[in-house]
């Protein structure tokens, strides 16, 4: 027997839902429909996998932002100290402040969903608005 068919697969992960719907106007037998279901499941699983990678990159970026904020506060404090009271570590930190190689260790690689590197990725777009306050 042949059927016109559609399949829908949904995966839930970390309070997010990923749904893939595939359909065809062709008439398929049950094996064809089952293969279409498997293809939809693979696409949903890939969406979850890419989401996990992107979320991990965003967590790393947040951690690095926190590290940089702490470092800048530390540098600000060190700059208020007279040179004679600074420790060798503090003096080295101030010298490193001007060095671009020093700051590159705090750089974070952006994650682009593999198929479209020119599109802004989801988490970076959210990050731009993270501290936005909407007032009535």
ABEGO torsion letter per residue (X at the ends): XBBBBBBBBBBBBGGBBBBBBBBBABBBBAAAAAAAAAAAAAAAAAAAAAAAAAAAAAAAAAAAAAAAAAAAAAAAAAAABBAAABBAAAAAAAAAAABAAAAAAABBBBBBBAABAABBBAAAAAAAAAABBBBX
